[in-house]
């Protein structure tokens, strides 16, 4: 099915996502301190740091994303861990991110 100009894009509502999954967290108007994009196989891995958090927020996309450095974002995420060289690091896996 092709999307034309008259069809509206379906956007995910954070409240609906939070009701479906109790592990999800949501934050509004958070300032992005840094944003890095790296190529990994067929995906672009995005890592952002949020002001006031010591944990990286990560998400993948098929295409490059606009630079979010200095922007305010609304973000829905869940906590996770990543093991690098045998050491576990806490990360936040982003489910939904929007500029606010």
Secondary structure, 3 states (H helix, E strand, C coil): CCCCCCCCCCCCCHHHHHHHCCCCEEEEEEEEEEEEEEEECCEEEEEEEECCCCCEEEEEECCCCCCCCCCEEEEEEEEEEEEECCEEEEEEEEEEEEEC
